[in-house]
Every structure is written in C-alpha cells, then in structure tokens.
Amino acid sequence: MLFDVYYEDGSQASNRRVPAEILGGLDGDEPAREAIAAQDEAIAQKSGRPQRSILSLARSPIPEPKLPRTP
C-alpha cells in the first residue's frame, strides 16, 4: 500500500510503500505509521539528519489506469 505522509515541519512525502499484510484489523492504518517511522529512522541515521515527526498520513489515491490510444 502507498501512503502520503505529512510531517510536523510542514513537509510531505508521497507514495511511501508499506506492506499490505500489516494493515487492517482493529489497528487500521496505525501499523503504517509505525513502519514509516521506522523507515524514517533508518533514513535519518544514514543521512545524519534528525528524524522528522509524522503529523498525519493518508492512503495515496489509486491512479486511474491509462487506456491505450487508438490511432
């Protein structure tokens, strides 16, 4: 599943990938927040920059399929 992530500093990251099997159940999309926070922590460690705090997240819209063009 893909998520758009909004950070407390006003920045945004689109299409962050999270395994679909960790979602659902009583926790809904909360496991996605935890997975993305873990991804952000790894990125912060590698880049030497502080980790950003997640304000909110939402599932990315599913793009509409492109139809083949007819000549």
Phi, psi and omega in degrees: 000149180250140181230146169263130184246132178246128185257159182297336179278003178093354180277168183218146173233130183254152174058044175283129187271133178225136178300131182296332184290345178271355184263164176097193182070199183290336182277350179058236182265004181301322176300333177294320178300316180295318180294317180291322177298321177294319176298315180297323179296316178297319179296317181297319179296318181289326184271343183078012178258155178292149179288139177276146178271132181282127176274308179201168174214157180214148177296136178292143178295144178281124180293145178286140180295143178274129179276145178295143179281141178258137181290000000 
